[in-house]
Every structure is written in C-alpha cells, then in structure tokens.
Amino acid sequence: MKFGGTSMAGTERIRRVANLVRKQAAGGNQVAVVVSAMAGETDRLVNFCREANALYDPAEYDVVVASGEQVTSGLLALTLQSLGAKARSWLGWQLPLRTVESHAKARVESIDGEALIASMESGEIAVIPGFQGVSDEGRITTMGRGGSDTSAVAIAAAIGADRCDIYTDVDGVYTTDPRIVAKARKLKAVTYEEMLELASVGAKVLQTRSVGLAMKEGVRVQVLSSFVGDDAVPADDLPGTMIVSEEEMNELVENGEVERQHVTGIAHDKNEAKVILTRVPDKPGAVAHIFEPLARASINVDMIIQNVGRDKGETDVTFTVPQADLARAQALLEDKRDDIGYNRLITDSKIAKISVVGVGMKSHAGVAATMFQSLADRGINIQAITTSEIKVSVMIDEDETELAVRVLHTAYGLDAADEAA
Amino acid sequence: MKFGGTSMAGTERIRRVANLVRKQAAGGNQVAVVVSAMAGETDRLVNFCREANALYDPAEYDVVVASGEQVTSGLLALTLQSLGAKARSWLGWQLPLRTVESHAKARVESIDGEALIASMESGEIAVIPGFQGVSDEGRITTMGRGGSDTSAVAIAAAIGADRCDIYTDVDGVYTTDPRIVAKARKLKAVTYEEMLELASVGAKVLQTRSVGLAMKEGVRVQVLSSFVGDDAVPADDLPGTMIVSEEEMNELVENGEVERQHVTGIAHDKNEAKVILTRVPDKPGAVAHIFEPLARASINVDMIIQNVGRDKGETDVTFTVPQADLARAQALLEDKRDDIGYNRLITDSKIAKISVVGVGMKSHAGVAATMFQSLADRGINIQAITTSEIKVSVMIDEDETELAVRVLHTAYGLDAADEAA
C-alpha cells in the first residue's frame, strides 16, 4: 500500500491511513506500506536547501529532503501500534534499497527484500519511507519528486507482492478527465501500455516511471482513493483501477469482468508548443541539423511532420516541444540557423494534443478513421497526426480541446449513459 | 565545534554559524561540527509522536525526532559549500556512532573516527547531527534532550580533537548567575570537577553527562557564545571558558594565565524540596527503610541530616529530593510508614541550596567557616550543610537565595570590582 502526501498530512490523516492498513492486515494479508512526506513538507525542505545554497550539492539536498518521509514512516508505525498492530519502520539504508548514485534523481538498483519478508512473516507491518534509498557509497539518495510511487512498485517487486495498491487523491483512472466530460467512467482495468500512454499525455495519476517499472517487473498495481473507507464515501471492496499486463486484461475480458473496448481512454495535453521551420533544404542530413542540437539540450521533441514546401528542393518542418522548453529551443535553432538553412521560424503555444488510447485498436481497424471523421464533422481542424500501436494523437487548436475530448468520448461509446444502455 | 538549536534556527543563523566554522578552518584547523535541530523543531516532532501514540515506541520515536538534526546537518554542509568550503554531512549510522540500545536515552558506546579523520584530512569540514546514533541492531537511536553536547564531546574524543568548542546562548561560565549578581565575572577556566558541581547545582550551561564524559576522556571543552563574531559584539579570539583537567588548571595558574582562587563559583538551586520524618527509631537499619524505596523509584536524594530527637532512641531525619519527585516520594513514604516507624512527615518546597565550589579549597582551610560566618552576619539561617572535597552546600529559606548569593560572592572576593582593584 502506498499513500501520498495529502493522505499523510498530519496525525489525524495518518490515523485514517493506519485504519485502512490495519483493515488489510486484519483480512489476513501481509502488508508493507510506502509513505510520502506530509503535504507541503518536501517543499519546505527544498526551500531551505535553496536558501542555504542556490547551487546545492544534490548529496546534501538528499540528506535534508529525505527527512520528510522518515518522519511520516515513524509516525505511521507509531499510529499502527496505537491501534494494536505490530509495526516497524524500515528506512532506505536499513532495507537496504540501493540506488544508482545520481543524487536527487536516483534510480532503484536493487532491494534486499529478505529482512522485510522476515519481518512481515513475523506479523509486523512494514512501513517504508518512499522517495529515498542509499547509494553504493552509503549515502542517502532520493528519486526526484513523485518518486514514492516508484519506491512502492520496486518494493512490491522485491517482496513478490500480489498487488501494489497506490492511494491517491483520485479514486482511479477514468476514460477521460471528469472535469471536462461529466459522463467519464472509472475504468476497472487498464494495461501498463495504456497507462503509460494516458500518463504521458496528461492523465497524471501515477508517476510515469513507476508504471514502466511495474510493466517491467510484472507488478499488478491498483490505483484507488485514500478517502475510500471514510463514512462519507460509499465504497466497494475493490473500488480502484487495476493496472495489469495485456494477458491479465485478456483474461478479465474473457471472464466477463471487463468489457472489451476498442478505445480505453482519451487524453489531452496543453503543455506542448508547435515550432515550424519554413523552406528547409530537402536533402539528406538536413533534418539531423534541426534535431541533433535539441536532443543534446535534452529537449523532448514529440510530433514531427514534414510538409512539401512551395518550391522544389525545400520543405517545411513542423514539430512540438514542451512549452517550458520553447524559449530554449528557439534560441538554439536561431543559433543554428546557418547550419540548418531555414527561412522563417514560427512558434505557436496555443495548441493541444488529443490522444485516443486502447489496446483494443491492435485488433480493430478504423479507430483512426472514426477520430478524423468525428473531429471533421464538428469543424475541428487537425494540424498534425502521430500514431503508435495503441494510440492515435492529433494536434489541434488549444481552444477546441474540451470540444474535441467530448466529441471523441461520445464517438467511441465511452459515455457513462452508453454503458448503462 | 558544537552549535545548539538557537544558533541553527533558520537558514540565516546557519549562515552565521557557517562563517564561524569557516573562520576556524581558514586558520589552518581541521574542523568537525556537531549541530542540534532548529530551535522548536524537536518539540514539534515529539508532539507528533505523542499525537500518534501516547505510549510511543521509543524506537520509532527516535526515527521521527532524529530527523531534526539530519536536516540542519545537511543545511550547514550546503551553506559551508556556498561559502567556498568543502564540507559533507555524516549521519549517526554513517560514522557509525554506536550507542547502547536504549532508545530515546541512548549512551555512546563507540565511535569509528577513521572515516571522519580521513575526510577531514582531505580538507573537508565534517558536519555531524548531534543527539543521534545507531544501535547494534542498525536502528536509529537518540540520546535524550540536550544529548548533542554529549555527541560533541564523544566525537572530539574519537578524533583526538585539541579542543571541543561548545557554542551556547551564554558566552561562558560565570562566577555566579549574572542575573542575580551584576558583578559576576566570566571565568577563563574551570576544572571538570568544578563544572560538574556548578552544573549539578543549577548552572545549566552544559549537559552534566557531557562534562562527565569530557573528564573521563580528557577532552578540553570550551564554552562560548555563537554571537561572538557578530559585529555588534566586541570579541576576543578565545572569549569563552575552558573546562580542563586539574593538571592543566595548575599549569594555567603557574603561567599566570588564571588567578588562583579559593572559591571558583557560587551556584544556587531552587528545585529541591525538603522532607522531614520525625521520631524515627534510632537503631541500625532504620535509615535504610527510608532510602531504599526511594532509590528503587529512581528518586535522587541529595542532602541528608540526622538530628537527635527529643526522646532518647529516636531521631529526626531530614533530606532533600527534586521538587518534581516530591509527590511520588511522599506517597512512597506514607506507604512505608509502618516499616519506617516515623511520627510525622513534614515537607517544604520553599528551600534553596547554595553551594560554593572550587578546587582551591582542597588546599585552603576556612572556606566553610567564611561561608557560615558571612551568612550568619546577615541573619540567614542555615537549615542543613553538606560538603565534598571541592564544594560546601547549605540549605536555606528560598526567599533568601539572592541575598545569600550576593553576600557570598562578595565574601570570597569574586566581584568584578575586586579583580580590577
């Protein structure tokens, strides 16, 4: 079980978490719990580091910020004990949870699950601070913001957990953003690949890296709300969304537990910006001149389209970069103007990317055609298209984001009313 | 160098500490720094533990409260780096600083100084969180409130430090409490034994246990203010009080660096309470019936006086206990009334203990006589007397505390004007 900062914010909320944990343990389960720092605490600690040293040494930064999770893990163990459960905390260096030495953005290298398993078999609930590990040099490391999800999945893998339940402030993964489409439905299950596509295009339920790790390690992840169990919220026994392998998804469909859909969800992303370079020489190597410097500057280029230009031997090149990197990308491209040989550099931040995602489209043709037709019917202009095996994405004007999402949600039969029918 | 919570309260104060540390390092010294948590932080963390679990598990309590020093040690290392110094933090488990497994009141067992010395020889300033260690089981331990002084002395011993400078919010040890006697003088040096007597009777500059450890390990301790170096305060180079062995003290006197005094300082303590048991049978073993149950309840009995009673075969027994333990002592003694066989139990919290302390009195008779005469001259009644090799203590009425301290400070020639004369 993994709980985020909102769930751990203060001793009263920690008591609610402890009750959820104890309920799982009372049901005969061996439980390991991964916790975040109290909401706001990591920001407070990061701020101290910045005040102490603007160009901070990530090794000492890690010493400071890892303390937030140390506090909540001790407090959760204490609270579980006050409810009559056996519990103890296991800090990153105590397990040990070894990471590759890259302070402030460490990656899990290995976890020794032995002591943890022995403790759990003796009836103790294990409480583990997320986000932190220990380097080969014996120093504290942290995994970057949101790293607790990854800790949880890695620990679930190390102890061979049946399930990794990640409690968040949403109660599952939806067919689309419920703030845009009131009829959005909570999904019973999605595959790792679908979750990755949904996460990378804006459905920020889980840290992307944790989903990738779950897929690699075959950890069954469940996303659910820590407010389940509160009297105010009527709760099923398994109210969240399971994130599973394609094989398990197929079994769930065959058993009738999950309905087969061609499209599982619709995501949108307003954080990209479009860059157009006009009249780029249409010759081998020209495109490399554009993207090589961007890659070197760690600027992520997403959609790329090459249009035939007005004159022969020249093309227009269009692509997207994160809005946060746009200024940097622009400066780099102006710097390389002579190497690339383009005519004009045009940028546009007022774009959105809409993606339809679903493993079902592997075996079902026509998903892309439905998308293009539905958008065309409502007069929404498609500026660019990219596809993968389980995703079709289009670039449109940002102002049409909500309309496009609603139109597609209906077109693929995802509206809640459709299910009831 | 050791800095307390007031000195570490916030990044601005930590910067002042870093400047003091860098100045020592720039003077060609290898420096290890021991730090407390930010003022108020340990209270905040202790409070969380109490909220989580009133009967908290000290092992998990230690996990929570040790985080305060972890934060300040990382922040001081970062701040030193921002000033251009090389620095790194060493947590208790990283040194390791091993303690005997007694969570929340651990005692230092051993410190491996090797890594620390190697780091310092490579030019790094070592920053060490006070108050914390690691048990043989590999769990975090803490040493009880104020334990950072003890950490500092233990680390100074482990690395064979020339000096252990403890920065506090006073600037040294005075001949008496300057709030009572305006003419109190700061002492250049006191011996370990004197400091122990002064500390145990109310001069709360250093944690008593840290002085005992310094004496045992022969660590030269200097008490000085962290506000020295601030432009507002004119500072000497060594403005504090040195706490040294009797041998070194003798050398200092012979070299003329310290003036020989018969009495070094005068301490007072208002935290004791008097207990009188009247008409206790005057026979072998009777006194054991009184003090054995108190000892078993860990109640510290200090002064003991046996008066001859009115009737033959009976005596009155008077003694003092800490006021905080008075109610418990009273209940115990009432419980044992039949065993002891006393007539009345009389208690009085309105007493004070005044002590004159000095190694000089070993070789100089008449110190006690001067005390009794001076107090008698001012009509101050002495209710009880105890003496040790370097201390004479009297019990008086609490209301006469300040008067007695002033009278004695003058009588032993300790007033600042006397020095100038």
Interface residues (C-beta under 8 A of the other chain):
Chain A: T11 I14 R15 L45 F48 C49 E51 A52 N53 A54 L55 Y56 D57 A59 E60 Y61 D62 V63 V64 A66 S67 G68 Q70 V71 S73 G74 L75 L76 A77 L78 T79 Q81 S82 R88 S89 L91 W93 Q94 G138 R139 I140
Chain B: T11 I14 R15 L45 F48 C49 E51 A52 N53 A54 L55 Y56 D57 A59 E60 Y61 D62 V63 V64 A66 S67 G68 Q70 V71 S73 G74 L75 L76 A77 L78 T79 Q81 S82 R88 S89 L91 W93 Q94 G138 R139 I140
